[in-house]
Amino acid sequence: MYKIRRYFQGVWKQGKMVRWPKRKELATAVATVLCVVIFVAICLVVDDLIISKLLQDLDGAFPKGTSADSSSAAAAMRVINTWLMIK
C-alpha cells in the first residue's frame, strides 16, 4: 500500500512541474493542426478523384469479355499517354 501511495505522490509532484500552454499558444497549435489536417484531406480527395478517373478510363479502354491482345494494350497505352500529356 505504501508503494502505491508513494507512486501517486510522485505522479502528483511531476504533474505540478508540467508547463501548461497559455490560451494563445494552445489556439495557435490547434489552428496549425487543423490547417494541416484540412490540407492533407484536400490532397487525398484530389488524389482519389484523379486515380478514380484514370481507372475508369482504363476500364473503358479494354473491350469486355475478350482476352488481352495487342489492341487492348495499345488502347491502354493511348489512355496512359493522354493522361501523361494532361499532367
Protein Blocks (a to p, Z undefined) as FASTA:
>chain_A
ZZmmmmmmmmmmmmmmpccddfklmmmmmmmmmmmmmmmmmmmmmmmmmmmmmmmmmmmm
pcghiacdfklmmmmmmmmmmmmmmZZ
